[in-house]
Amino acid sequence: MRYITIILRIFLGTTFLFSAYTKAVAPGFFEITLMDQGLAGSRDFAAQMTRFFIGLEVALGTLIIFPFFTKKLMTFTLFLLGGFTIQLIYLFAIGNTENCGCFGEMISMTPKESIIKNILLISIALFIFLKSNDIKTPLIAPIIFSLLTISSIWIILPIPNNKNFPFKEFTQFEPSGRIDLAKKNAFVAIFNLDCEHCQEVAKELAELKRTSQNIPEVYVLFYQEGNSSVEKFENITGSKYPYTFIDVNTFFDLIGNSPPRIYYIKDGSVIEVWDENHLESIKKRFAINQEAIKEL
């Protein structure tokens, strides 16, 4: 029984470490997941929460592997997993079927799947709690270790300065789901569904994308007025881009004098903006700038 407890403790600790790793390799995805789930009201706060949870999982996973304060650690683990499970049950109840973010983008799990996973982990933690005894060592050591570990995450994973990036709050695109534009090398097009010029540019851009592998992906922010639909726009233009809707104020903040406007973004920065001669400008940039083509 002792060896079973040791194996389960190592498995549980490793699971927390793996969970932290999957979030750390793509923190932006977990940030937008927290926002979409209503746990963070802004991208900046989500970035702080993400680093806290990564540090907490690293500290907890490491401490669980060693046979000290096992009962206390299992008690904390049970409360932590219980809290996460309540959130997952809420997401499941409202019909959310997207990746819950427990293992980042690496392992996609729906809330239902993650609830099952948490029930398994809770069962393991409860078994370890019942079968283990704490080895008496100073409590200050794990507390200091946890604080240092959590604090170090902000050094290891500094928060990018995307303050002036205008698209950091746009995290959901149909039909792709969660998208972190701050990590993309892409075009962001601002289109009015009724705008004939927008339709013309969308059609030309779709044709260019079909004939050139060097062109980045396109994400569209649609402004909708009247009865125009995305389906009608796509039928007219022969295009099909991941899209989301924006309100009138955002629309006028993001365009120039008139739509459409296309932004070229990369790693949380706006590289270039085009308000006219869109296709000519795009062809010129990616034909002349050979280094840019290599980076795509």
C-alpha positions in Angstrom: 0.0 0.0 0.0 2.9 2.3 0.8 4.3 2.0 -2.7 0.9 2.6 -4.3 0.6 5.8 -2.3 4.1 6.9 -3.4 3.2 6.2 -7.1 -0.1 8.0 -6.9 1.6 11.0 -5.1 4.2 11.2 -7.9 1.5 10.9 -10.5 -0.5 13.7 -9.0 2.5 16.0 -8.6 3.6 15.4 -12.1 0.1 16.1 -13.4 0.2 19.6 -11.8 3.7 20.2 -13.2 2.5 19.1 -16.7 -0.6 21.4 -16.4 1.7 24.3 -15.6 4.0 23.5 -18.5 1.1 23.4 -21.0 -0.1 26.8 -19.8 3.5 28.2 -19.9 4.2 27.3 -23.5 1.2 29.4 -24.6 0.1 31.7 -21.8 -1.9 33.8 -24.2 -4.4 31.0 -24.8 -5.0 30.5 -21.1 -5.4 34.3 -20.7 -8.2 34.5 -23.2 -9.8 31.3 -21.7 -10.0 33.1 -18.4 -11.6 36.0 -20.1 -14.1 33.9 -22.0 -15.1 32.1 -18.8 -15.8 35.3 -17.0 -12.9 34.9 -14.5 -11.0 37.9 -15.8 -12.4 41.2 -16.9 -9.5 42.3 -19.0 -6.5 40.9 -20.8 -4.1 42.6 -18.4 -5.7 41.0 -15.3 -5.9 37.7 -17.1 -2.2 37.8 -17.8 -1.5 38.3 -14.0 -3.9 35.4 -13.1 -2.3 33.1 -15.7 1.2 33.6 -14.2 -0.2 33.1 -10.7 -1.9 29.8 -11.6 1.3 28.6 -13.4 3.4 29.3 -10.4 0.9 27.8 -8.0 0.8 24.5 -10.1 4.6 24.4 -10.3 5.0 24.9 -6.5 2.1 22.5 -5.6 3.3 19.8 -8.1 6.9 19.9 -6.8 5.9 19.8 -3.1 3.5 16.9 -3.7 6.2 14.7 -5.1 8.2 15.0 -1.9 6.8 13.2 1.2 6.4 16.3 3.4 3.2 17.8 4.7 1.3 15.3 2.6 -2.0 15.7 4.4 -1.9 19.5 4.4 -1.0 19.5 0.7 -3.8 17.0 -0.1 -6.3 19.2 1.8 -5.3 22.2 -0.2 -5.4 20.1 -3.4 -8.9 18.9 -2.7 -10.1 22.5 -2.1 -8.3 23.7 -5.3 -9.7 20.9 -7.5 -13.1 21.3 -5.9 -13.1 25.0 -6.8 -12.1 24.3 -10.4 -14.7 21.5 -10.7 -17.5 23.9 -9.6 -16.5 26.3 -12.3 -16.4 23.5 -14.8 -19.9 22.3 -13.8 -21.2 25.8 -14.3 -19.6 25.9 -17.8 -21.1 22.5 -18.6 -24.5 23.6 -17.4 -24.6 26.6 -19.7 -23.7 24.5 -22.7 -20.0 25.5 -23.1 -18.2 22.8 -25.1 -14.9 24.7 -25.8 -11.5 23.7 -24.5 -11.5 24.5 -20.8 -7.8 25.4 -20.9 -6.8 23.0 -18.1 -3.9 21.7 -20.3 -3.6 24.8 -22.5 -3.8 24.2 -26.2 -1.7 21.0 -25.9 -4.6 18.8 -24.8 -8.0 20.1 -25.6 -10.7 19.1 -23.1 -14.3 20.1 -22.9 -15.7 21.0 -19.4 -17.4 17.6 -19.3 -14.1 15.8 -20.0 -12.3 18.0 -17.5 -14.9 17.3 -14.8 -14.2 13.6 -15.2 -10.5 14.2 -15.0 -10.9 16.3 -11.9 -13.0 13.6 -10.2 -10.2 11.1 -10.9 -7.6 13.5 -9.4 -9.8 14.3 -6.4 -10.2 10.5 -5.8 -6.4 10.1 -5.9 -5.9 13.1 -3.6 -8.4 11.7 -1.1 -6.8 8.3 -1.1 -3.4 9.8 -0.5 -4.8 11.9 2.3 -6.3 8.9 4.1 -3.2 6.7 3.7 -0.4 9.2 4.4 1.2 10.7 7.5 3.0 14.1 7.6 6.7 14.1 8.2 7.3 16.8 10.7 9.4 19.6 9.1 9.3 23.4 9.5 6.2 24.7 7.7 8.0 27.9 6.8 10.1 26.0 4.1 7.2 25.1 1.7 5.6 28.5 2.2 8.8 30.3 1.2 9.4 27.9 -1.7 5.8 28.5 -2.9 6.1 32.3 -2.7 9.5 32.3 -4.5 8.2 29.9 -7.2 5.1 31.9 -7.9 7.0 35.2 -7.9 9.6 33.8 -10.3 7.0 33.2 -13.0 6.8 36.9 -13.8 10.5 36.8 -14.4 10.5 33.6 -16.5 7.3 34.6 -18.4 7.3 38.4 -18.5 4.0 40.0 -19.6 4.3 41.3 -23.1 3.8 45.0 -23.6 0.8 44.9 -25.8 -0.7 48.1 -24.4 -1.0 49.7 -27.8 -2.1 46.5 -29.6 -5.7 47.3 -30.7 -6.9 43.7 -31.0 -5.9 42.1 -27.6 -9.5 42.0 -26.4 -10.8 40.1 -29.5 -10.5 36.5 -28.5 -13.4 34.6 -30.2 -13.7 34.1 -33.9 -16.3 32.0 -35.8 -15.9 29.2 -36.5 -12.4 28.9 -35.1 -13.2 29.5 -31.4 -10.5 31.1 -29.2 -7.8 32.9 -31.1 -4.9 34.9 -29.5 -4.2 37.6 -32.1 -1.3 38.8 -30.0 0.6 35.7 -31.0 -0.4 35.7 -34.6 1.4 36.7 -37.8 -1.7 37.7 -39.7 -3.9 40.2 -41.4 -6.8 41.8 -39.5 -9.4 43.2 -41.9 -12.1 45.7 -40.9 -15.1 45.2 -43.1 -18.6 46.6 -43.2 -20.9 43.8 -44.5 -22.8 46.3 -46.7 -19.7 48.0 -48.1 -19.1 47.1 -51.8 -15.5 48.2 -51.6 -15.1 45.8 -48.6 -16.6 43.0 -50.6 -14.2 43.8 -53.5 -11.2 43.8 -51.3 -12.3 40.6 -49.5 -12.7 38.8 -52.9 -9.3 40.0 -54.2 -7.7 38.9 -50.9 -9.3 35.5 -51.1 -8.0 35.0 -54.6 -4.5 36.1 -53.6 -4.6 33.8 -50.6 -5.5 30.9 -52.8 -2.6 31.5 -55.2 0.1 32.4 -52.7 1.3 30.3 -49.8 3.3 33.3 -48.5 0.3 35.3 -47.4 -0.6 35.3 -43.7 -4.0 34.1 -42.4 -6.8 36.7 -42.4 -9.1 37.5 -39.5 -12.1 39.7 -40.0 -13.8 42.2 -37.7 -17.3 42.7 -39.2 -19.5 45.7 -38.6 -23.1 44.8 -39.3 -25.9 47.2 -40.1 -29.3 46.4 -41.5 -30.1 42.8 -42.6 -26.8 42.0 -44.2 -25.4 38.6 -43.2 -21.9 37.0 -43.1 -23.2 34.2 -45.3 -24.3 36.7 -48.0 -20.9 38.5 -47.8 -19.1 35.2 -48.2 -21.2 34.1 -51.1 -20.5 37.4 -52.9 -16.8 37.4 -52.2 -16.0 33.7 -52.4 -14.2 34.1 -49.1 -14.4 32.4 -45.7 -12.4 34.0 -43.0 -12.6 33.5 -39.2 -14.6 36.5 -38.0 -16.2 38.3 -35.1 -18.5 41.3 -34.9 -17.7 44.8 -33.6 -20.0 47.7 -32.6 -20.2 51.0 -34.4 -17.8 52.8 -32.1 -15.1 50.2 -32.4 -15.6 50.1 -36.1 -15.0 53.8 -36.5 -12.0 53.6 -34.1 -10.4 51.0 -36.2 -10.9 52.3 -39.8 -9.4 55.3 -41.5 -11.6 57.7 -43.4 -13.7 54.9 -44.8 -13.7 51.1 -44.9 -12.0 48.8 -45.5 -8.8 48.9 -43.5 -6.3 46.0 -43.3 -3.8 45.6 -40.5 -0.7 43.5 -40.8 0.1 42.2 -37.2 2.9 40.2 -35.8 3.7 39.1 -32.2 1.4 41.7 -30.6 2.4 44.6 -32.8 0.9 46.4 -35.8 3.5 46.2 -38.5 1.6 48.1 -41.2 -1.8 49.5 -42.0 -3.4 49.8 -45.5 -6.4 52.0 -46.2 -6.2 52.0 -50.0 -4.5 50.0 -52.8 -4.7 47.1 -50.4 -3.8 44.3 -52.8 -1.0 46.2 -54.5 0.4 47.2 -51.1 0.3 43.6 -49.8 1.9 42.2 -53.0 4.6 44.9 -52.8 5.4 44.1 -49.2 5.7 40.4 -49.5 7.4 40.5 -52.9 10.1 43.1 -52.0 10.7 42.1 -48.4 12.2 38.7 -48.8 12.9 38.4 -45.1 9.3 38.9 -44.3 8.4 36.0 -46.6 10.9 33.7 -44.9 9.3 34.5 -41.6 5.8 33.5 -42.6 
